[in-house]
Amino acid sequence: MLQQLFKTILGSRNERLIKKKKRIVKKINQLEPTFAALSDEALRQKTTEFRERLETGETLNDLLPEAFAAVREASRRSVNMRHFDVQLIGGMVLHDGKIAEMKTGEGKTLVATLAAYLNALPGKGVHVVTVNDYLARRDAAWMGKIYNFLGMSTGVIVAGLSQEERREAYGADITYGTNNEYGFDYLRDNMAFTLDQKVQRGRFFAIVDEVDSILIDEARTPLIISGPTEDRSDLYHRMTQIIPALTKQEKEDGPGDYSVDEKARQVHLTDAGHEHIENLLVRNGLMSPSESLYDAVNIRLMHYINAC
């Protein structure tokens, strides 16, 4: 009874949030004539100004009204589309990390440009996640006109790109791509041995289109990296000829190249064993004298040593 009374007087939580955001919409609308009077170059310079203000201590929320006004005006000039008030509210909801439920035809693609631009200002990159390659290409080309008008770069991640092309796309201010492409790039980056093999530069802010489909339906399908194994039977054969040269350690801390844990059924190289096996590998041309057995390029050798 009391809960219903409070709801009648104060409104639901969503209604209170919308009411609060409408006050910000009013500020954005008041800025519209000012931004409409700017030249193309002056409007583009707003991006530099916003970034400088961030460095002096202002927050993204402080910049939101002006940033949204800039995107609205850039959109009108570049793609002849003006954000409606309800779309401005949608952009704020996305910026807050919440889900904005919008019907087909209400301009979800245009709404995303507001939050994407604002969160790209810190220079850490924004990922826009779409459901397929076609939408990623289309939205990057279409909405990219708005970002480019404001001096920001746009990238797109689709199947078939080279590693360098992917790295360049991730280096853009705003990157469009599918959830699978982002996911597989993340997995490949975690398998990389060196930093220059990675393509992603981090994860700062993401906007997910069709969030129910991507985070619920498609999330049931795991992303698995697999491929044909390399035939290294010759290496295995050579390793079986090297390993017998190692000697077993009979007593703890005694002489020997390896110790045997009978209970755990494991074999461990001793310090002397590490040095001995490295010398044997160098002598047989399987490792460079300047390398260590535990260098990333030699991990495969450890696999064969353990197997033998």
Phi and psi in degrees as GROMACS dihedral restraints (atoms count N, CA, C in turn):
[ dihedral_restraints ]
;  ai    aj    ak    al  type     phi  dphi    fc
    3     4     5     6     1   -65.1    20    10
    4     5     6     7     1   -39.5    20    10
    6     7     8     9     1   -60.8    20    10
    7     8     9    10     1   -42.0    20    10
    9    10    11    12     1   -66.0    20    10
   10    11    12    13     1   -36.4    20    10
   12    13    14    15     1   -65.2    20    10
   13    14    15    16     1   -46.6    20    10
   15    16    17    18     1   -61.4    20    10
   16    17    18    19     1   -39.3    20    10
   18    19    20    21     1   -65.0    20    10
   19    20    21    22     1   -38.2    20    10
   21    22    23    24     1   -66.3    20    10
   22    23    24    25     1   -39.6    20    10
   24    25    26    27     1   -79.2    20    10
   25    26    27    28     1   -48.0    20    10
   27    28    29    30     1   -94.8    20    10
   28    29    30    31     1   -18.9    20    10
   30    31    32    33     1    88.0    20    10
   31    32    33    34     1   165.6    20    10
   33    34    35    36     1   -72.0    20    10
   34    35    36    37     1   168.9    20    10
   36    37    38    39     1   -59.6    20    10
   37    38    39    40     1   -44.0    20    10
   39    40    41    42     1   -61.2    20    10
   40    41    42    43     1   -41.3    20    10
   42    43    44    45     1   -63.7    20    10
   43    44    45    46     1   -38.4    20    10
   45    46    47    48     1   -67.6    20    10
   46    47    48    49     1   -39.8    20    10
   48    49    50    51     1   -64.2    20    10
   49    50    51    52     1   -44.5    20    10
   51    52    53    54     1   -62.7    20    10
   52    53    54    55     1   -40.7    20    10
   54    55    56    57     1   -61.7    20    10
   55    56    57    58     1   -40.6    20    10
   57    58    59    60     1   -65.0    20    10
   58    59    60    61     1   -40.3    20    10
   60    61    62    63     1   -73.3    20    10
   61    62    63    64     1   -27.4    20    10
   63    64    65    66     1   -64.2    20    10
   64    65    66    67     1   -29.5    20    10
   66    67    68    69     1   -67.1    20    10
   67    68    69    70     1   -35.6    20    10
   69    70    71    72     1   -71.7    20    10
   70    71    72    73     1   -37.8    20    10
   72    73    74    75     1   -57.9    20    10
   73    74    75    76     1   -39.5    20    10
   75    76    77    78     1   -60.8    20    10
   76    77    78    79     1   -40.7    20    10
   78    79    80    81     1   -63.9    20    10
   79    80    81    82     1   -42.0    20    10
   81    82    83    84     1   -62.9    20    10
   82    83    84    85     1   -42.6    20    10
   84    85    86    87     1   -65.1    20    10
   85    86    87    88     1   -34.3    20    10
   87    88    89    90     1   -68.5    20    10
   88    89    90    91     1   -27.5    20    10
   90    91    92    93     1   -81.5    20    10
   91    92    93    94     1   -15.5    20    10
   93    94    95    96     1   -56.1    20    10
   94    95    96    97     1   -47.5    20    10
   96    97    98    99     1   -60.6    20    10
   97    98    99   100     1   -36.2    20    10
   99   100   101   102     1   -63.8    20    10
  100   101   102   103     1   -45.7    20    10
  102   103   104   105     1   -73.1    20    10
  103   104   105   106     1   -30.4    20    10
  105   106   107   108     1   -67.3    20    10
  106   107   108   109     1   -26.3    20    10
  108   109   110   111     1   -82.3    20    10
  109   110   111   112     1   -10.5    20    10
  111   112   113   114     1   -75.0    20    10
  112   113   114   115     1   148.3    20    10
  114   115   116   117     1   -73.3    20    10
  115   116   117   118     1   167.7    20    10
  117   118   119   120     1   -58.4    20    10
  118   119   120   121     1   -42.9    20    10
  120   121   122   123     1   -67.9    20    10
  121   122   123   124     1   -40.5    20    10
  123   124   125   126     1   -65.2    20    10
  124   125   126   127     1   -37.4    20    10
  126   127   128   129     1   -66.9    20    10
  127   128   129   130     1   -39.3    20    10
  129   130   131   132     1   -65.3    20    10
  130   131   132   133     1   -35.9    20    10
  132   133   134   135     1   -69.0    20    10
  133   134   135   136     1   -13.8    20    10
  135   136   137   138     1   -61.1    20    10
  136   137   138   139     1   -33.1    20    10
  138   139   140   141     1   -62.0    20    10
  139   140   141   142     1   -44.7    20    10
  141   142   143   144     1   -63.1    20    10
  142   143   144   145     1   -42.2    20    10
  144   145   146   147     1   -61.6    20    10
  145   146   147   148     1   -45.5    20    10
  147   148   149   150     1   -60.8    20    10
  148   149   150   151     1   -41.4    20    10
  150   151   152   153     1   -67.3    20    10
  151   152   153   154     1   -36.9    20    10
  153   154   155   156     1   -66.5    20    10
  154   155   156   157     1   -38.0    20    10
  156   157   158   159     1   -68.8    20    10
  157   158   159   160     1   -32.5    20    10
  159   160   161   162     1   -63.6    20    10
  160   161   162   163     1   -39.1    20    10
  162   163   164   165     1   -68.4    20    10
  163   164   165   166     1   -24.2    20    10
  165   166   167   168     1   -90.0    20    10
  166   167   168   169     1     3.0    20    10
  168   169   170   171     1   117.4    20    10
  169   170   171   172     1   -10.4    20    10
  171   172   173   174     1   -70.7    20    10
  172   173   174   175     1   155.0    20    10
  174   175   176   177     1  -104.0    20    10
  175   176   177   178     1   169.0    20    10
  177   178   179   180     1   -62.4    20    10
  178   179   180   181     1   -36.2    20    10
  180   181   182   183     1   -65.3    20    10
  181   182   183   184     1   -33.8    20    10
  183   184   185   186     1   -64.3    20    10
  184   185   186   187     1   -38.2    20    10
  186   187   188   189     1   -84.3    20    10
  187   188   189   190     1   -13.1    20    10
  189   190   191   192     1   -50.8    20    10
  190   191   192   193     1   -51.7    20    10
  192   193   194   195     1   -57.8    20    10
  193   194   195   196     1   -45.4    20    10
  195   196   197   198     1   -69.5    20    10
  196   197   198   199     1   -40.7    20    10
  198   199   200   201     1   -63.4    20    10
  199   200   201   202     1   -42.8    20    10
  201   202   203   204     1   -66.2    20    10
  202   203   204   205     1   -37.5    20    10
  204   205   206   207     1   -65.0    20    10
  205   206   207   208     1   -37.4    20    10
  207   208   209   210     1   -66.3    20    10
  208   209   210   211     1   -43.4    20    10
  210   211   212   213     1   -65.0    20    10
  211   212   213   214     1   -41.7    20    10
  213   214   215   216     1   -59.7    20    10
  214   215   216   217     1   -44.7    20    10
  216   217   218   219     1   -70.6    20    10
  217   218   219   220     1   -40.0    20    10
  219   220   221   222     1   -63.9    20    10
  220   221   222   223     1   -37.7    20    10
  222   223   224   225     1   -64.4    20    10
  223   224   225   226     1   -42.1    20    10
  225   226   227   228     1   -62.7    20    10
  226   227   228   229     1   -38.6    20    10
  228   229   230   231     1   -80.4    20    10
  229   230   231   232     1   -34.4    20    10
  231   232   233   234     1   -92.3    20    10
  232   233   234   235     1   -38.4    20    10
  234   235   236   237     1  -123.7    20    10
  235   236   237   238     1     7.4    20    10
  237   238   239   240     1    57.9    20    10
  238   239   240   241     1    40.5    20    10
  240   241   242   243     1  -132.6    20    10
  241   242   243   244     1   129.8    20    10
  243   244   245   246     1  -111.1    20    10
  244   245   246   247     1   131.1    20    10
  246   247   248   249     1   -67.6    20    10
  247   248   249   250     1   129.5    20    10
  249   250   251   252     1   -79.4    20    10
  250   251   252   253     1   165.9    20    10
  252   253   254   255     1   -57.9    20    10
  253   254   255   256     1   -41.3    20    10
  255   256   257   258     1   -65.0    20    10
  256   257   258   259     1   -29.9    20    10
  258   259   260   261     1   -73.8    20    10
  259   260   261   262     1   -32.8    20    10
  261   262   263   264     1   -63.2    20    10
  262   263   264   265     1   -41.1    20    10
  264   265   266   267     1   -63.3    20    10
  265   266   267   268     1   -42.2    20    10
  267   268   269   270     1   -59.5    20    10
  268   269   270   271     1   -40.1    20    10
  270   271   272   273     1   -63.3    20    10
  271   272   273   274     1   -38.6    20    10
  273   274   275   276     1   -66.4    20    10
  274   275   276   277     1   -39.3    20    10
  276   277   278   279     1   -61.7    20    10
  277   278   279   280     1   -44.1    20    10
  279   280   281   282     1   -63.7    20    10
  280   281   282   283     1   -40.9    20    10
  282   283   284   285     1   -61.3    20    10
  283   284   285   286     1   -33.6    20    10
  285   286   287   288     1   -76.5    20    10
  286   287   288   289     1    -3.3    20    10
  288   289   290   291     1    80.2    20    10
  289   290   291   292     1    21.1    20    10
  291   292   293   294     1  -105.5    20    10
  292   293   294   295     1   172.4    20    10
  294   295   296   297     1   -94.6    20    10
  295   296   297   298     1   127.0    20    10
  297   298   299   300     1  -103.8    20    10
  298   299   300   301     1   111.8    20    10
  300   301   302   303     1   -84.9    20    10
  301   302   303   304     1   117.4    20    10
  303   304   305   306     1  -133.0    20    10
  304   305   306   307     1   141.2    20    10
  306   307   308   309     1   -80.6    20    10
  307   308   309   310     1   160.7    20    10
  309   310   311   312     1   -58.7    20    10
  310   311   312   313     1   130.8    20    10
  312   313   314   315     1    97.2    20    10
  313   314   315   316     1    -6.1    20    10
  315   316   317   318     1   -89.0    20    10
  316   317   318   319     1     5.3    20    10
  318   319   320   321     1    82.5    20    10
  319   320   321   322     1    47.6    20    10
  321   322   323   324     1   -61.6    20    10
  322   323   324   325     1   -39.8    20    10
  324   325   326   327     1   -61.4    20    10
  325   326   327   328     1   -40.9    20    10
  327   328   329   330     1   -71.9    20    10
  328   329   330   331     1   -35.9    20    10
  330   331   332   333     1   -59.5    20    10
  331   332   333   334     1   -40.8    20    10
  333   334   335   336     1   -61.9    20    10
  334   335   336   337     1   -27.1    20    10
  336   337   338   339     1   -63.7    20    10
  337   338   339   340     1   -30.4    20    10
  339   340   341   342     1   -66.2    20    10
  340   341   342   343     1   -53.8    20    10
  342   343   344   345     1   -69.5    20    10
  343   344   345   346     1   -34.7    20    10
  345   346   347   348     1   -64.5    20    10
  346   347   348   349     1   -47.2    20    10
  348   349   350   351     1   -62.5    20    10
  349   350   351   352     1   -48.6    20    10
  351   352   353   354     1   -58.1    20    10
  352   353   354   355     1   -45.6    20    10
  354   355   356   357     1   -82.1    20    10
  355   356   357   358     1    -7.3    20    10
  357   358   359   360     1   -86.2    20    10
  358   359   360   361     1   -12.0    20    10
  360   361   362   363     1   -60.7    20    10
  361   362   363   364     1   -36.5    20    10
  363   364   365   366     1   -66.9    20    10
  364   365   366   367     1   -10.8    20    10
  366   367   368   369     1    81.6    20    10
  367   368   369   370     1    18.1    20    10
  369   370   371   372     1  -100.1    20    10
  370   371   372   373     1    -2.7    20    10
  372   373   374   375     1    90.7    20    10
  373   374   375   376     1   144.5    20    10
  375   376   377   378     1  -126.1    20    10
  376   377   378   379     1   134.6    20    10
  378   379   380   381     1  -106.1    20    10
  379   380   381   382     1   125.2    20    10
  381   382   383   384     1  -105.4    20    10
  382   383   384   385     1   118.6    20    10
  384   385   386   387     1   -99.3    20    10
  385   386   387   388     1   120.8    20    10
  387   388   389   390     1  -113.7    20    10
  388   389   390   391     1   173.4    20    10
  390   391   392   393     1   -88.9    20    10
  391   392   393   394     1   -17.3    20    10
  393   394   395   396     1  -154.4    20    10
  394   395   396   397     1   167.6    20    10
  396   397   398   399     1   -63.1    20    10
  397   398   399   400     1   -36.3    20    10
  399   400   401   402     1   -60.8    20    10
  400   401   402   403     1   -47.5    20    10
  402   403   404   405     1   -66.8    20    10
  403   404   405   406     1   -35.2    20    10
  405   406   407   408     1   -62.6    20    10
  406   407   408   409     1   -46.9    20    10
  408   409   410   411     1   -64.8    20    10
  409   410   411   412     1   -46.5    20    10
  411   412   413   414     1   -61.5    20    10
  412   413   414   415     1   -49.2    20    10
  414   415   416   417     1   -68.9    20    10
  415   416   417   418     1   -35.6    20    10
  417   418   419   420     1   -65.2    20    10
  418   419   420   421     1   -40.2    20    10
  420   421   422   423     1   -73.5    20    10
  421   422   423   424     1   -41.0    20    10
  423   424   425   426     1   -74.3    20    10
  424   425   426   427     1   -57.8    20    10
  426   427   428   429     1   -75.0    20    10
  427   428   429   430     1   -19.5    20    10
  429   430   431   432     1   -60.5    20    10
  430   431   432   433     1   -26.3    20    10
  432   433   434   435     1   -62.6    20    10
  433   434   435   436     1   -36.4    20    10
  435   436   437   438     1   -68.6    20    10
  436   437   438   439     1   -48.5    20    10
  438   439   440   441     1   -62.9    20    10
  439   440   441   442     1   -43.3    20    10
  441   442   443   444     1   -63.6    20    10
  442   443   444   445     1   -35.9    20    10
  444   445   446   447     1   -60.9    20    10
  445   446   447   448     1   -32.8    20    10
  447   448   449   450     1   -94.0    20    10
  448   449   450   451     1     9.4    20    10
  450   451   452   453     1    84.1    20    10
  451   452   453   454     1    18.0    20    10
  453   454   455   456     1  -107.0    20    10
  454   455   456   457     1   151.1    20    10
  456   457   458   459     1   -96.4    20    10
  457   458   459   460     1   155.2    20    10
  459   460   461   462     1  -129.7    20    10
  460   461   462   463     1   139.3    20    10
  462   463   464   465     1  -127.9    20    10
  463   464   465   466     1   162.2    20    10
  465   466   467   468     1  -138.0    20    10
  466   467   468   469     1   133.6    20    10
  468   469   470   471     1  -109.1    20    10
  469   470   471   472     1   113.2    20    10
  471   472   473   474     1  -134.6    20    10
  472   473   474   475     1   170.7    20    10
  474   475   476   477     1   -64.1    20    10
  475   476   477   478     1   146.2    20    10
  477   478   479   480     1    93.8    20    10
  478   479   480   481     1    -1.5    20    10
  480   481   482   483     1   -78.5    20    10
  481   482   483   484     1   148.5    20    10
  483   484   485   486     1   -75.8    20    10
  484   485   486   487     1   168.5    20    10
  486   487   488   489     1   -61.9    20    10
  487   488   489   490     1   -39.8    20    10
  489   490   491   492     1   -67.5    20    10
  490   491   492   493     1   -39.4    20    10
  492   493   494   495     1   -64.8    20    10
  493   494   495   496     1   -37.7    20    10
  495   496   497   498     1   -67.0    20    10
  496   497   498   499     1   -43.6    20    10
  498   499   500   501     1   -61.6    20    10
  499   500   501   502     1   -40.2    20    10
  501   502   503   504     1   -65.2    20    10
  502   503   504   505     1   -40.8    20    10
  504   505   506   507     1   -65.5    20    10
  505   506   507   508     1   -39.6    20    10
  507   508   509   510     1   -70.8    20    10
  508   509   510   511     1   -21.9    20    10
  510   511   512   513     1   -78.4    20    10
  511   512   513   514     1    -8.5    20    10
  513   514   515   516     1   -71.6    20    10
  514   515   516   517     1   161.9    20    10
  516   517   518   519     1   -63.1    20    10
  517   518   519   520     1   -41.6    20    10
  519   520   521   522     1  -132.6    20    10
  520   521   522   523     1   126.4    20    10
  522   523   524   525     1  -119.8    20    10
  523   524   525   526     1   129.8    20    10
  525   526   527   528     1  -103.1    20    10
  526   527   528   529     1   144.0    20    10
  528   529   530   531     1  -177.5    20    10
  529   530   531   532     1   172.8    20    10
  531   532   533   534     1   -90.2    20    10
  532   533   534   535     1   160.0    20    10
  534   535   536   537     1   -61.6    20    10
  535   536   537   538     1   -35.6    20    10
  537   538   539   540     1   -66.3    20    10
  538   539   540   541     1   -42.1    20    10
  540   541   542   543     1   -64.8    20    10
  541   542   543   544     1   -43.9    20    10
  543   544   545   546     1   -60.9    20    10
  544   545   546   547     1   -43.9    20    10
  546   547   548   549     1   -64.7    20    10
  547   548   549   550     1   -45.4    20    10
  549   550   551   552     1   -68.6    20    10
  550   551   552   553     1   -35.7    20    10
  552   553   554   555     1   -64.4    20    10
  553   554   555   556     1   -37.1    20    10
  555   556   557   558     1   -63.3    20    10
  556   557   558   559     1   -44.1    20    10
  558   559   560   561     1   -64.1    20    10
  559   560   561   562     1   -44.4    20    10
  561   562   563   564     1   -64.3    20    10
  562   563   564   565     1   -38.1    20    10
  564   565   566   567     1   -63.5    20    10
  565   566   567   568     1   -34.3    20    10
  567   568   569   570     1   -75.6    20    10
  568   569   570   571     1   -13.0    20    10
  570   571   572   573     1   -97.9    20    10
  571   572   573   574     1    -4.8    20    10
  573   574   575   576     1   -70.3    20    10
  574   575   576   577     1   144.2    20    10
  576   577   578   579     1   -87.7    20    10
  577   578   579   580     1   -29.4    20    10
  579   580   581   582     1  -130.7    20    10
  580   581   582   583     1   159.4    20    10
  582   583   584   585     1   -62.9    20    10
  583   584   585   586     1   -34.5    20    10
  585   586   587   588     1   -72.0    20    10
  586   587   588   589     1    -7.6    20    10
  588   589   590   591     1   -88.9    20    10
  589   590   591   592     1   -10.4    20    10
  591   592   593   594     1   -84.0    20    10
  592   593   594   595     1   152.3    20    10
  594   595   596   597     1  -113.9    20    10
  595   596   597   598     1   -31.9    20    10
  597   598   599   600     1   -82.5    20    10
  598   599   600   601     1   148.5    20    10
  600   601   602   603     1  -106.9    20    10
  601   602   603   604     1     6.1    20    10
  603   604   605   606     1   132.7    20    10
  604   605   606   607     1   174.9    20    10
  606   607   608   609     1  -130.2    20    10
  607   608   609   610     1   109.7    20    10
  609   610   611   612     1  -108.7    20    10
  610   611   612   613     1   -51.9    20    10
  612   613   614   615     1  -150.5    20    10
  613   614   615   616     1   135.1    20    10
  615   616   617   618     1  -133.0    20    10
  616   617   618   619     1   145.1    20    10
  618   619   620   621     1  -118.1    20    10
  619   620   621   622     1   123.9    20    10
  621   622   623   624     1  -106.9    20    10
  622   623   624   625     1   116.5    20    10
  624   625   626   627     1   -81.3    20    10
  625   626   627   628     1   146.6    20    10
  627   628   629   630     1    51.0    20    10
  628   629   630   631     1    55.2    20    10
  630   631   632   633     1   -60.3    20    10
  631   632   633   634     1   -33.9    20    10
  633   634   635   636     1   -66.3    20    10
  634   635   636   637     1   -38.6    20    10
  636   637   638   639     1   -69.3    20    10
  637   638   639   640     1   -44.6    20    10
  639   640   641   642     1   -75.9    20    10
  640   641   642   643     1   -44.4    20    10
  642   643   644   645     1   -90.0    20    10
  643   644   645   646     1   -11.0    20    10
  645   646   647   648     1  -116.3    20    10
  646   647   648   649     1   -61.6    20    10
  648   649   650   651     1   -67.1    20    10
  649   650   651   652     1   -56.1    20    10
  651   652   653   654     1   -75.2    20    10
  652   653   654   655     1   -19.8    20    10
  654   655   656   657     1   -67.2    20    10
  655   656   657   658     1   -14.7    20    10
  657   658   659   660     1   -74.6    20    10
  658   659   660   661     1   -17.6    20    10
  660   661   662   663     1   -96.3    20    10
  661   662   663   664     1   113.7    20    10
  663   664   665   666     1   -70.6    20    10
  664   665   666   667     1   149.5    20    10
  666   667   668   669     1   -93.8    20    10
  667   668   669   670     1   119.5    20    10
  669   670   671   672     1  -126.6    20    10
  670   671   672   673     1   127.1    20    10
  672   673   674   675     1   -94.8    20    10
  673   674   675   676     1   126.2    20    10
  675   676   677   678     1  -147.5    20    10
  676   677   678   679     1   165.0    20    10
  678   679   680   681     1  -174.7    20    10
  679   680   681   682     1   173.4    20    10
  681   682   683   684     1   -67.2    20    10
  682   683   684   685     1   139.9    20    10
  684   685   686   687     1   -82.6    20    10
  685   686   687   688     1   149.5    20    10
  687   688   689   690     1   -81.4    20    10
  688   689   690   691     1   133.8    20    10
  690   691   692   693     1   -78.5    20    10
  691   692   693   694     1   105.6    20    10
  693   694   695   696     1  -122.1    20    10
  694   695   696   697     1    40.7    20    10
  696   697   698   699     1   -61.9    20    10
  697   698   699   700     1   -30.2    20    10
  699   700   701   702     1   -66.1    20    10
  700   701   702   703     1   -39.6    20    10
  702   703   704   705     1   -66.6    20    10
  703   704   705   706     1   -40.3    20    10
  705   706   707   708     1   -62.4    20    10
  706   707   708   709     1   -40.8    20    10
  708   709   710   711     1   -63.7    20    10
  709   710   711   712     1   -42.9    20    10
  711   712   713   714     1   -67.1    20    10
  712   713   714   715     1   -35.6    20    10
  714   715   716   717     1   -68.0    20    10
  715   716   717   718     1   -34.6    20    10
  717   718   719   720     1   -66.7    20    10
  718   719   720   721     1   -19.9    20    10
  720   721   722   723     1   -86.3    20    10
  721   722   723   724     1   -21.2    20    10
  723   724   725   726     1   -87.8    20    10
  724   725   726   727     1   -42.9    20    10
  726   727   728   729     1   -57.3    20    10
  727   728   729   730     1   -38.0    20    10
  729   730   731   732     1   -59.5    20    10
  730   731   732   733     1   -16.3    20    10
  732   733   734   735     1   -75.0    20    10
  733   734   735   736     1   -13.1    20    10
  735   736   737   738     1   -81.7    20    10
  736   737   738   739     1   147.0    20    10
  738   739   740   741     1  -110.2    20    10
  739   740   741   742     1   147.0    20    10
  741   742   743   744     1   -81.1    20    10
  742   743   744   745     1   140.7    20    10
  744   745   746   747     1   -83.4    20    10
  745   746   747   748     1   115.3    20    10
  747   748   749   750     1   -81.0    20    10
  748   749   750   751     1   -34.7    20    10
  750   751   752   753     1  -123.9    20    10
  751   752   753   754     1   149.6    20    10
  753   754   755   756     1   -61.1    20    10
  754   755   756   757     1   132.6    20    10
  756   757   758   759     1    67.2    20    10
  757   758   759   760     1     9.5    20    10
  759   760   761   762     1   -88.6    20    10
  760   761   762   763     1  -179.9    20    10
  762   763   764   765     1   -68.3    20    10
  763   764   765   766     1   152.1    20    10
  765   766   767   768     1   143.0    20    10
  766   767   768   769     1   158.8    20    10
  768   769   770   771     1   -93.2    20    10
  769   770   771   772     1   -21.8    20    10
  771   772   773   774     1  -152.2    20    10
  772   773   774   775     1   152.6    20    10
  774   775   776   777     1  -114.8    20    10
  775   776   777   778     1   153.8    20    10
  777   778   779   780     1  -117.5    20    10
  778   779   780   781     1   124.4    20    10
  780   781   782   783     1   -96.6    20    10
  781   782   783   784     1    98.0    20    10
  783   784   785   786     1   -63.0    20    10
  784   785   786   787     1   -38.7    20    10
  786   787   788   789     1   -66.4    20    10
  787   788   789   790     1   -46.3    20    10
  789   790   791   792     1   -85.7    20    10
  790   791   792   793     1    -8.9    20    10
  792   793   794   795     1    57.1    20    10
  793   794   795   796     1    50.1    20    10
  795   796   797   798     1  -130.3    20    10
  796   797   798   799     1   153.5    20    10
  798   799   800   801     1  -120.1    20    10
  799   800   801   802     1   133.7    20    10
  801   802   803   804     1  -125.5    20    10
  802   803   804   805     1   134.2    20    10
  804   805   806   807     1   -74.4    20    10
  805   806   807   808     1   139.5    20    10
  807   808   809   810     1   -83.8    20    10
  808   809   810   811     1   174.3    20    10
  810   811   812   813     1   -60.2    20    10
  811   812   813   814     1   -41.8    20    10
  813   814   815   816     1   -65.9    20    10
  814   815   816   817     1   -35.1    20    10
  816   817   818   819     1   -65.6    20    10
  817   818   819   820     1   -38.7    20    10
  819   820   821   822     1   -59.5    20    10
  820   821   822   823     1   -47.4    20    10
  822   823   824   825     1   -65.4    20    10
  823   824   825   826     1   -40.4    20    10
  825   826   827   828     1   -65.3    20    10
  826   827   828   829     1   -46.8    20    10
  828   829   830   831     1   -67.2    20    10
  829   830   831   832     1   -34.8    20    10
  831   832   833   834     1   -63.6    20    10
  832   833   834   835     1   -43.5    20    10
  834   835   836   837     1   -61.9    20    10
  835   836   837   838     1   -40.3    20    10
  837   838   839   840     1   -66.1    20    10
  838   839   840   841     1   -40.1    20    10
  840   841   842   843     1   -66.7    20    10
  841   842   843   844     1   -40.0    20    10
  843   844   845   846     1   -65.4    20    10
  844   845   846   847     1   -43.6    20    10
  846   847   848   849     1   -62.8    20    10
  847   848   849   850     1   -31.6    20    10
  849   850   851   852     1   -94.3    20    10
  850   851   852   853     1     8.8    20    10
  852   853   854   855     1    72.7    20    10
  853   854   855   856     1    20.3    20    10
  855   856   857   858     1   -96.9    20    10
  856   857   858   859     1    -7.3    20    10
  858   859   860   861     1  -153.2    20    10
  859   860   861   862     1   144.9    20    10
  861   862   863   864     1   -76.8    20    10
  862   863   864   865     1   146.3    20    10
  864   865   866   867     1   -59.7    20    10
  865   866   867   868     1   -26.4    20    10
  867   868   869   870     1   -84.6    20    10
  868   869   870   871     1    -4.5    20    10
  870   871   872   873     1   -98.7    20    10
  871   872   873   874     1   162.1    20    10
  873   874   875   876     1  -111.1    20    10
  874   875   876   877     1   155.4    20    10
  876   877   878   879     1   -61.9    20    10
  877   878   879   880     1   -24.2    20    10
  879   880   881   882     1  -101.1    20    10
  880   881   882   883     1    11.1    20    10
  882   883   884   885     1   -65.9    20    10
  883   884   885   886     1   151.3    20    10
  885   886   887   888     1   -56.6    20    10
  886   887   888   889     1   -36.9    20    10
  888   889   890   891     1   -69.5    20    10
  889   890   891   892     1   -14.8    20    10
  891   892   893   894     1  -107.9    20    10
  892   893   894   895     1    10.9    20    10
  894   895   896   897     1   -59.1    20    10
  895   896   897   898     1   -36.9    20    10
  897   898   899   900     1   -62.4    20    10
  898   899   900   901     1   -32.3    20    10
  900   901   902   903     1   -65.0    20    10
  901   902   903   904     1   -39.5    20    10
  903   904   905   906     1   -61.6    20    10
  904   905   906   907     1   -36.3    20    10
  906   907   908   909     1   -60.8    20    10
  907   908   909   910     1   -44.2    20    10
  909   910   911   912     1   -71.9    20    10
  910   911   912   913     1   -34.7    20    10
  912   913   914   915     1   -62.3    20    10
  913   914   915   916     1   -46.3    20    10
  915   916   917   918     1   -65.3    20    10
  916   917   918   919     1   -33.5    20    10
  918   919   920   921     1   -71.2    20    10
  919   920   921   922     1   -28.9    20    10
